């Protein structure tokens, strides 16, 4: 009985973390966050893993006028800065140092919806303390959907000024030492070779020490065993669990991109289902009836409770409690 209970709780938490972004945002609500890091955490700008999150930066030729998600991190942090009386500006341009593949780097560097949202930004409060945020791409891919949307993974981190300087400084290439033409001095050449070997050995030792120190200072990062419904739906066991819950008529709650998992499990056919607007097509293709409701609302259809995004949490949880047959008293 206990194992079934934990399985049920795990599934609903798993669906809960479908996404963090919303179609709309109001600057006054930004004052509710205690700090820029609090905003990053609560809006899950780095996804469920806390490392990075995927954002659509190109909706394809059929949907050219939709706002790119890749600008959300910069947009939210800029609004937070302005809402608290600060001035938000570019401090360092991105050199895409976290992207190792040259072709990927070239694609991202040439796309305005990526370029305009990455780099280091500073929020200056004047005489008060300022803060710096780094928004950097870590990967990109193309979705295999009907619109061929393009997705970029972004890592959003609060940095100190020194960390920013170190991260965004370009490595200086070591120039080779070569004797001048026409000079032939065996002793000099030997000394230069000895000096060069010594420099290389010293550099190796410094690199090894740096690597060793980095390992000592590295803090463990909590990495969840999941990413998003987009990945969860690729796990046959997870999809099977959703079907088992539906067959048993057990309560299922999904918010935002959680509908992607419900669609993959083929459990919303003929049902009213809300989701993040970008997932509307997937709901319809799965035979569901897409509920186009306000971002703060939720909808219940039988044992399913769904909502479009995180601002609907109060309504979504309230309806889910009713489906559970429970009551919350204060």
PyMOL commands that set and color helices and strands:
alter all, ss='L'
color gray80, all
select helices_A, chain A and resi 2-16+27-32+36-42+61-63+69-83+102-109+112-115+161-168+186-217+229-232+236-247+258-264+277-285+310-324
alter helices_A, ss='H'
color red, helices_A
select strands_A, chain A and resi 53-58+87-92+119-124+131-142+150-159+252-255+272-273+289-290+298-301+304-307
alter strands_A, ss='S'
color yellow, strands_A
deselect
rebuild
show_as cartoon
